[in-house]
């Protein structure tokens, strides 16, 4: 293993980082911002479908999520109602548990300054914080990675019994129902463990690992039959993530790999600065980890290789939240890389100075972003004030026109504001033919009071759909009123189209 720090200062550092990370996560959860587009689409499915109906995926709006996750959130809403808190509670619990497990893992298997850096990056990473209070499944991917790596660590230590193999098989079989990319991590950890015992020529352990792997394969096969096979063939999902797949032939598209790293560096790692510095530290960390505990290095490299293989086959996109599962190993490699680079310097003072400088460089951007969010939370698609304004000012005979991307959030919040029976029209998506928006507006001509609601406005290739629709509205009638809650991207207008 790597060099270890004295336990007292290391424990204090990890405790402070963990406490700060828990505070960031709890604050983000308690802001109770309104569900944004993706959250609202998944929430409507969870609310209006039975447990059996949730297994039929993709769901309405093209949504997909692991069955274990949607079942957990469904149970939360049955117990605690349909508030934002209920929908995000499971993610909060998972996010906090992941932070605690990250601190435990780093303390046990790194133990040096690299452990402190890795845990600090995980604790204050803006995407680690954000997805810990999001009605989406991606923080489950993070916890699944940490659990599987922790199970690998127990076997590396060698103090195991029959119950450890039962735990390995049972936990791995459950995790694939809560996380799609857990299949990559489980396969990598399983192969590493098999090789670990094969090299040690421990036949009984090889048999036990094989049985655990068999349990994983059976569980994954059941998951695939129930719903993953439908996702793999979904043209909607393939089209949405088109840019996240390596172009063919992959060996002739090296720039794609660099762009993918830069994107991963920014989201989900949440780092600022120069990407190649972080890449160099990760590679150094991987080599160092492989030399000190080859099993962890092998499991990390094999996980990435399997994910890349799935990407080449156009089965799994590698972009943004879809690669959140790889963030814990990346943070660990960054920490190890900094520690190893500092260890090459013989002067203790210069070594500590370099370690602190690199730690500050890596932590500055994620810490300042999370701190700013802690002090001034973002309410970007916070639709509730607009819904409250509508409830107060809508009159009998009024019509509400809802921009198509605002439709799911409106449908979710309408019953909470007594607007579910109002006369509303949810527009269609006319990106390929913007004239379709003009036709929708023309169909509403003659309306004395037409409310128009926007959020999650699409803007691409210099075209802003809100401005296009407002242009049609200004041609068709007169704007009477405008409402926007400060700090949000939710717009509400009142038009007279007579």
C-alpha positions, -999 to 999 in steps of 0.1 A, spaced: 0 0 0 10 37 -1 28 57 25 7 65 55 3 98 75 1 99 113 -34 88 121 -44 119 142 -39 147 116 -52 124 88 -83 115 107 -89 152 116 -85 162 79 -109 135 67 -134 143 95 -134 180 84 -137 172 47 -165 147 54 -184 172 76 -181 199 50 -193 175 23 -223 165 44 -232 201 50 -230 209 13 -253 180 5 -279 187 32 -280 224 22 -286 215 -14 -314 191 -4 -331 217 19 -333 244 -8 -363 225 -21 -359 239 -56 -386 228 -80 -381 197 -100 -365 206 -133 -374 189 -167 -357 155 -163 -367 152 -127 -403 161 -135 -405 136 -164 -392 108 -141 -414 119 -112 -446 118 -134 -438 82 -143 -431 72 -107 -463 89 -95 -487 75 -121 -473 40 -126 -475 10 -104 -444 -9 -93 -450 -33 -122 -455 -5 -146 -421 10 -137 -404 -21 -150 -417 -13 -185 -389 9 -199 -383 32 -216 -411 50 -198 -431 81 -209 -409 109 -221 -382 84 -230 -372 81 -194 -351 52 -181 -337 44 -147 -327 12 -128 -356 -7 -114 -342 -7 -79 -339 31 -79 -374 38 -92 -388 13 -67 -370 30 -38 -383 65 -49 -418 51 -54 -417 37 -19 -405 71 -6 -434 89 -22 -459 64 -8 -445 70 27 -438 107 26 -460 121 -2 -451 137 -35 -430 167 -24 -395 174 -38 -381 161 -5 -397 127 -10 -384 124 -45 -349 133 -36 -346 117 -2 -332 84 -15 -305 102 -35 -296 122 -4 -292 91 17 -271 74 -10 -250 105 -15 -242 108 22 -235 71 25 -212 74 -6 -192 102 11 -188 82 43 -177 51 24 -152 72 3 -136 85 35 -135 49 50 -120 35 18 -94 62 14 -84 60 51 -80 22 50 -64 16 16 -45 48 9 -38 64 43 -15 91 31 -19 127 19 -35 113 -12 -64 100 9 -70 135 22 -70 150 -12 -92 124 -27 -118 127 0 -117 165 -1 -123 164 -39 -152 140 -35 -167 160 -6 -168 194 -23 -171 183 -60 -201 202 -73 -215 173 -92 -210 150 -63 -231 174 -42 -256 181 -69 -266 145 -77 -269 139 -40 -302 158 -41 -315 150 -75 -345 128 -85 -322 108 -108 -302 76 -103 -266 87 -110 -254 90 -74 -264 53 -71 -236 46 -97 -211 63 -74 -221 43 -44 -221 10 -64 -185 17 -75 -174 24 -39 -191 -7 -25 -176 -30 -51 -141 -15 -46 -145 -19 -8 -154 -55 -12 -123 -60 -34 -102 -44 -6 -114 -69 20 -102 -98 -2 -69 -81 -9 -63 -78 29 -68 -115 31 -88 -117 63 -119 -133 49 -142 -162 55 -171 -179 38 -195 -151 47 -173 -126 28 -180 -146 -4 -217 -147 3 -216 -109 9 -197 -105 -24 -222 -125 -44 -253 -110 -27 -243 -74 -28 -230 -75 -63 -263 -92 -75 -283 -64 -58 -263 -35 -71 -269 -42 -108 -306 -35 -101 -297 0 -88 -271 10 -112 -266 4 -149 -227 10 -150 -223 -12 -119 -221 -40 -145 -188 -27 -157 -174 -23 -122 -187 -57 -111 -172 -74 -141 -138 -56 -135 -138 -64 -98 -149 -100 -104 -122 -106 -130 -96 -91 -107 -106 -112 -78 -105 -144 -99 -70 -135 -111 -60 -126 -76 -68 -161 -62 -56 -178 -94 -21 -163 -89 -22 -174 -53 -34 -209 -63 -61 -210 -37 -86 -234 -53 -113 -231 -27 -113 -193 -30 -114 -196 -68 -145 -217 -65 -162 -193 -41 -154 -163 -63 -167 -182 -93 -200 -189 -75 -202 -152 -66 -196 -142 -102 -223 -167 -113 -248 -149 -90 -239 -116 -106 -243 -130 -141 -277 -145 -132 -289 -112 -117 -276 -91 -146 -292 -115 -171 -325 -110 -152 -321 -73 -153 -314 -74 -190 -344 -95 -198 -367 -73 -176 -358 -40 -191 -321 -34 -202 -327 -50 -236 -354 -24 -244 -330 4 -235 -302 -10 -256 -324 -9 -287 -340 25 -280 -335 48 -310 -346 78 -289 -318 72 -263 -293 64 -291 -301 97 -308 -300 117 -276 -265 105 -267 -252 104 -303 -222 128 -295 -212 107 -265 -203 77 -287 -169 74 -303 -171 77 -341 -162 47 -363 -135 36 -368 -125 45 -332 -88 41 -338 -90 69 -364 -107 94 -340 -81 101 -314 -93 138 -309 -126 123 -296 -108 107 -267 -91 140 -257 -125 158 -259 -141 131 -238 -113 135 -212 -117 173 -211 -155 168 -207 -150 143 -179 -125 167 -163 -152 193 -162 -182 171 -156 -185 151 -134 -151 158 -118 -160 195 -116 -123 206 -118 -110 238 -133 -76 246 -147 -56 226 -172 -69 192 -182 -35 176 -191 -22 183 -155 -50 163 -141 -46 136 -167 -9 133 -159 -17 130 -122 -43 103 -129 -19 83 -150 8 86 -124 -17 76 -97 -27 46 -117 9 34 -122 16 40 -85 -16 22 -73 -8 -7 -96 26 -11 -81 15 -8 -45 -18 -28 -49 -21 -41 -84 -56 -54 -78 -70 -18 -74 -51 -6 -104 -63 -36 -125 -99 -31 -114 -98 6 -123 -82 0 -157 -105 -29 -165 -136 -8 -155 -127 19 -180 -118 -6 -207 -152 -23 -204 -171 10 -204 -151 21 -235 -159 -12 -252 -196 -7 -245 -193 28 -259 -176 16 -291 -205 -9 -295 -229 21 -290 -244 5 -259 -233 31 -233 -225 68 -237 -195 83 -220 -205 119 -212 -215 139 -182 -237 122 -156 -233 89 -174 -197 87 -163 -204 98 -127 -196 62 -116 -159 67 -126 -155 98 -104 -145 80 -72 -115 61 -88 -105 93 -106 -104 113 -74 -84 85 -57 -59 84 -86 -56 122 -84 -48 120 -47 -23 92 -52 -7 110 -81 -1 142 -60 13 121 -32 36 101 -54 49 133 -72 56 150 -39 74 118 -26 100 122 -54 112 154 -38 138 147 -11 134 180 7 105 175 32 97 212 31 95 214 -7 76 181 -8 49 194 15 48 227 -4 42 209 -37 16 187 -22 -3 216 -7 1 236 -40 -13 208 -61 -41 202 -36 -51 239 -36 -50 239 -74 -73 209 -77 -96 219 -49 -100 257 -57 -126 255 -84 -148 227 -69 -147 242 -35 -155 278 -46 -184 266 -67 -199 244 -40 -194 272 -14 -211 297 -37 -240 273 -42 -242 268 -4 -244 306 2 -265 315 -29 -284 284 -41 -294 282 -77 -331 281 -86 -326 279 -124 -358 260 -134 -377 269 -103 -413 269 -117 -432 272 -84 -433 311 -82 -447 312 -118 -473 285 -109 -483 305 -78 -486 337 -99 -508 318 -123 -531 305 -95 -536 341 -83 -542 358 -116 -558 332 -140 -594 339 -147 -623 318 -161 -619 316 -199 -581 321 -198 -560 297 -219 -524 287 -209 -500 278 -236 -471 258 -223 -438 255 -242 -432 218 -248 -401 215 -225 -421 232 -197 -449 206 -201 -436 179 -176 -430 204 -148 -464 221 -154 -481 187 -153 -463 178 -121 -471 210 -103 -506 218 -117 -525 197 -91 -505 214 -63 -518 248 -75 -553 239 -85 -545 243 -122 -550 207 -133 -585 215 -147 -575 248 -163 -576 252 -200 -540 246 -210 -523 236 -242 -489 219 -242 -470 227 -274 -452 202 -296 -415 200 -304 -410 218 -337 -373 221 -338 -370 207 -373 -397 230 -386 -400 262 -365 -430 273 -385 -449 247 -365 -448 271 -336 -465 298 -357 -493 273 -365 -498 266 -328 -500 304 -321 -524 309 -351 -547 283 -337 -550 304 -305 -559 337 -323 -589 354 -309 -580 344 -273 -586 374 -250 -562 362 -222 -535 338 -232 -508 329 -207 -476 317 -221 -452 297 -199 -415 289 -207 -388 270 -190 -358 249 -201 -357 269 -234 -337 252 -261 -311 274 -278 -289 259 -306 -272 272 -337 -280 307 -327 -317 300 -325 -336 306 -293 -370 289 -294 -385 313 -268 -376 343 -289 -390 326 -320 -424 319 -303 -425 354 -287 -419 368 -322 -450 350 -335 -470 361 -305 -460 397 -310 -472 395 -346 -505 379 -335 -514 401 -306 -503 424 -277 -483 415 -246 -501 426 -215 -480 413 -187 -447 396 -179 -436 377 -148 -403 362 -139 -390 352 -105 -354 366 -101 -326 340 -106 -348 316 -125 -351 307 -162 -389 305 -160 -408 331 -180 -446 338 -179 -464 362 -202 -500 373 -207 -511 381 -243 -543 394 -259 -546 377 -293 -580 392 -303 
